[in-house]
Amino acid sequence: MHIAVLGLGPAGSVLAHRAVARGWTVDGYDPACRDTDGSPTLPEWRSTYGLPVAALPDWANSLIPFSSVSPGLSAHTPGHRVLDYGGYGMVDRTALRERLVPGIRLHRRRVDAPTARTLGVDAVIDCRGVVDRPGSVRQIAYGIFLPPETAQDAGLATSEFMDWRPSPRASEHREGGPSFLYVQDLGD
Ligand SMILES: Cc1cc2nc3c(=O)[nH]c(=O)nc-3n(C[C@H](O)[C@H](O)[C@H](O)COP(=O)(O)OP(=O)(O)OC[C@H]3O[C@@H](n4cnc5c(N)ncnc54)[C@H](O)[C@@H]3O)c2cc1C
């Protein structure tokens, strides 16, 4: 098989890696691929990725490196609940990207649906992520990195999967929609 993968976020990159492992020829396309010494590398992934480790299949468990694994998933909805999913791991993105890249033929290029039909491959896999459509709902988050001691002082030392309790200063931010706090130890 010779396939083209459009979009090299986590989904496209892992899919491309699995296809290479099967002996397939894989061309990966993403305009966000970076150039290192003249050759493209996988895009920087800007999000943080957390996973319940026990939910992963065996091949993913041996492939995906974690920078930290918290013992359990704690949630406030607003009542406190501990979710029975086992450890919650934060993906070490840099290490994972290095593991995925060998064998994928990378192209720093945007490819749309009409162009994809001209690539001359056996299959095109669309991993371009969420595409904005009129009226679609969009999730927005921002994150801050805190040294462990600062997190401790702010009462943010315990991993929190979803904390839906109102912020102590919520009344100052009435215009906002529903929101939750997410706290994870990144291990570094
Ligand atoms: C606010 C927010 C918070 C999140 N928090 C978490 C979290 O805490 N933990 C977690 O696990 N997940 C989280 N997610 C979800 C996570 O970011 C997504 O599930 C994940 O990025 C999806 O991966 P993907 O590879 O499908 O798509 P994406 O990461 O969106 O990658 C798509 C890729 O396609 C490329 N592309 C786009 N158009 C083209 C084109 N025409 N041709 C070629 N390439 C193209 C883009 O450059 C991009 O690199 C969050 C998402 C959001 C929006």
PDBQT file of the ligand as one rigid body, heavy atoms in Angstrom, charges set to zero:
ROOT
HETATM    1  C1  LIG A 201      -8.876  24.005  23.805  1.00  0.00    +0.000 C 
HETATM    2  C2  LIG A 201      -8.508  22.558  23.640  1.00  0.00    +0.000 A 
HETATM    3  C3  LIG A 201      -8.022  21.849  24.735  1.00  0.00    +0.000 A 
HETATM    4  C4  LIG A 201      -7.680  20.516  24.605  1.00  0.00    +0.000 A 
HETATM    5  N1  LIG A 201      -7.182  19.840  25.689  1.00  0.00    +0.000 NA
HETATM    6  C5  LIG A 201      -6.795  18.566  25.561  1.00  0.00    +0.000 A 
HETATM    7  C6  LIG A 201      -6.218  17.851  26.657  1.00  0.00    +0.000 A 
HETATM    8  O1  LIG A 201      -6.039  18.388  27.721  1.00  0.00    +0.000 OA
HETATM    9  N2  LIG A 201      -5.874  16.555  26.479  1.00  0.00    +0.000 N 
HETATM   10  C7  LIG A 201      -6.060  15.946  25.298  1.00  0.00    +0.000 A 
HETATM   11  O2  LIG A 201      -5.703  14.785  25.175  1.00  0.00    +0.000 OA
HETATM   12  N3  LIG A 201      -6.602  16.594  24.247  1.00  0.00    +0.000 NA
HETATM   13  C8  LIG A 201      -6.971  17.868  24.354  1.00  0.00    +0.000 A 
HETATM   14  N4  LIG A 201      -7.541  18.537  23.297  1.00  0.00    +0.000 N 
HETATM   15  C9  LIG A 201      -7.838  17.789  22.105  1.00  0.00    +0.000 C 
HETATM   16  C10 LIG A 201      -6.630  17.645  21.207  1.00  0.00    +0.000 C 
HETATM   17  O3  LIG A 201      -6.010  18.900  20.963  1.00  0.00    +0.000 OA
HETATM   18  C11 LIG A 201      -7.154  17.084  19.928  1.00  0.00    +0.000 C 
HETATM   19  O4  LIG A 201      -7.926  15.943  20.200  1.00  0.00    +0.000 OA
HETATM   20  C12 LIG A 201      -6.005  16.676  19.028  1.00  0.00    +0.000 C 
HETATM   21  O5  LIG A 201      -5.168  17.755  18.725  1.00  0.00    +0.000 OA
HETATM   22  C13 LIG A 201      -6.602  16.132  17.768  1.00  0.00    +0.000 C 
HETATM   23  O6  LIG A 201      -5.517  15.656  16.990  1.00  0.00    +0.000 OA
HETATM   24  P1  LIG A 201      -5.625  15.579  15.451  1.00  0.00    +0.000 P 
HETATM   25  O7  LIG A 201      -4.306  15.026  14.986  1.00  0.00    +0.000 OA
HETATM   26  O8  LIG A 201      -6.877  14.899  15.048  1.00  0.00    +0.000 OA
HETATM   27  O9  LIG A 201      -5.825  17.089  14.927  1.00  0.00    +0.000 OA
HETATM   28  P2  LIG A 201      -4.927  18.398  15.089  1.00  0.00    +0.000 P 
HETATM   29  O10 LIG A 201      -4.064  18.334  16.288  1.00  0.00    +0.000 OA
HETATM   30  O11 LIG A 201      -5.875  19.540  14.935  1.00  0.00    +0.000 OA
HETATM   31  O12 LIG A 201      -3.965  18.352  13.799  1.00  0.00    +0.000 OA
HETATM   32  C14 LIG A 201      -4.436  18.621  12.493  1.00  0.00    +0.000 C 
HETATM   33  C15 LIG A 201      -3.227  18.917  11.618  1.00  0.00    +0.000 C 
HETATM   34  O13 LIG A 201      -3.689  19.044  10.273  1.00  0.00    +0.000 OA
HETATM   35  C16 LIG A 201      -2.964  20.074   9.646  1.00  0.00    +0.000 C 
HETATM   36  N5  LIG A 201      -3.746  20.548   8.506  1.00  0.00    +0.000 N 
HETATM   37  C17 LIG A 201      -4.855  21.323   8.519  1.00  0.00    +0.000 A 
HETATM   38  N6  LIG A 201      -5.298  21.537   7.260  1.00  0.00    +0.000 NA
HETATM   39  C18 LIG A 201      -4.449  20.859   6.436  1.00  0.00    +0.000 A 
HETATM   40  C19 LIG A 201      -4.379  20.667   5.029  1.00  0.00    +0.000 A 
HETATM   41  N7  LIG A 201      -5.284  21.221   4.188  1.00  0.00    +0.000 N 
HETATM   42  N8  LIG A 201      -3.377  19.918   4.520  1.00  0.00    +0.000 NA
HETATM   43  C20 LIG A 201      -2.478  19.328   5.324  1.00  0.00    +0.000 A 
HETATM   44  N9  LIG A 201      -2.482  19.468   6.670  1.00  0.00    +0.000 NA
HETATM   45  C21 LIG A 201      -3.466  20.216   7.218  1.00  0.00    +0.000 A 
HETATM   46  C22 LIG A 201      -2.765  21.116  10.723  1.00  0.00    +0.000 C 
HETATM   47  O14 LIG A 201      -1.634  21.958  10.436  1.00  0.00    +0.000 OA
HETATM   48  C23 LIG A 201      -2.525  20.233  11.961  1.00  0.00    +0.000 C 
HETATM   49  O15 LIG A 201      -1.133  19.996  12.188  1.00  0.00    +0.000 OA
HETATM   50  C24 LIG A 201      -7.860  19.872  23.370  1.00  0.00    +0.000 A 
HETATM   51  C25 LIG A 201      -8.343  20.593  22.265  1.00  0.00    +0.000 A 
HETATM   52  C26 LIG A 201      -8.660  21.912  22.392  1.00  0.00    +0.000 A 
HETATM   53  C27 LIG A 201      -9.167  22.678  21.178  1.00  0.00    +0.000 C 
ENDROOT
TORSDOF 0
